[in-house]
Amino acid sequence: MGIRKLGYVGLNVTDVGAWTELLGRTLGIGVTRVSSAAGEVVLAELDEFKYRVALYSSTVDAPREVGWIVDSPRELDRLTGRLTEAGFTVAEATPDERELRGATRLRWFTDPVGYRVELAVGQAKAGTGVARPSGTTGLGHLVLASPKLAELRELYESVLEFELTDYRAPGLFFFRCNAAHHSIALANAETPSIHHLEFEHGSIDDVGRAYDRAKADGAPISISLGRHMNDKAISFYLRNPSGFHLEIGCGGIEVGPDWIPHDFGVSDVWGHHHAEANPFASPKS
């Protein structure tokens, strides 16, 4: 498979300060500020690599780019061909964009919703020396909600060669590009958005300590601690300053080539009580 993993997400945000406070004080994540052609950018280091989340000051809160790490230049060329054949226009990124991402090769296209999707080869290691979070191991997955669910499924499953892991009727699908249960989930919704990003942690104790810090700081916990039915991950969710969720989780299962996609029925084994209405709710059995 050409795409190895979810590499990074860039966000346009209206309140960089509130984001930095949430990431740094509440979640213990190291952040740095760098200059680029796009202006000052705040980079969140979740692991040993340069960054996993980039924050750009803006007048609107919206996704800026979703970056996937590709195995090799040869695979980048192959996927470029598949995208072109499917009707997508693939462009080379600028040298400044490539340098900021820490990539040796970088191309991008626009998905059916209008989001910029990037394909990167290479990742630079972090060289800042800022304190990084004890327990955070990286960026796990994201969930995209959109009225163009069928088109997004066609892109990720048929063109980019993600594999369907499981689903829940009528409109929630989980896809993988490596052994992890899923790197992206696609959901039906009236308006396009990121529903959540997941920050991976090494243990339930790391998640528990983050939960305690969030409670102590009065952070908006939007979904309580619980275990998912499908990937078995234990997590909780925070409402971030841009309005969508950050999932703080650990323990997601891995699956092999003999895995059979199935409808997993209900959302959770236990917990995950929502502070607001759950748009993906299904009857509990």
Salt bridges, closest charged atoms under 4 A:
GLU21 OE2 - ARG25 NH1 3.22
GLU40 OE1 - ARG33 NH1 3.13
GLU45 OE1 - ARG132 NH1 3.13
ASP47 OD2 - ARG52 NE 2.92
GLU65 OE1 - ARG64 NE 3.72
GLU65 OE1 - ARG101 NH2 3.72
ASP71 OD1 - ARG4 NE 3.14
GLU75 OE1 - ARG78 NH2 2.81
ASP77 OD1 - ARG105 NH2 3.51
ASP77 OD1 - ARG107 NH1 2.92
GLU92 OE2 - ARG107 NE 2.76
GLU97 OE1 - ARG116 NH2 3.09
GLU118 OE1 - ARG101 NE 2.81
GLU118 OE2 - ARG116 NE 2.82
GLU157 OE1 - ARG153 NH2 3.03
GLU161 OE1 - ARG78 NH2 2.72
GLU161 OE2 - ARG82 NE 3.58
GLU163 OE1 - ARG176 NH2 3.48
ASP166 OD2 - HIS181 NE2 2.80
GLU198 OE1 - HIS141 ND1 3.37
ASP206 OD1 - ARG209 NH2 2.98
ASP217 OD2 - ARG25 NE 3.52
ASP231 OD2 - HIS182 ND1 3.99
GLU247 OE1 - HIS141 NE2 3.19
GLU247 OE1 - HIS196 NE2 3.18
GLU247 OE2 - HIS228 NE2 3.17
ASP268 OD1 - HIS228 ND1 2.99
ASP268 OD1 - HIS272 ND1 2.67
ASP268 OD2 - LYS284 NZ 3.91
GLU276 OE1 - ARG239 NH2 2.90
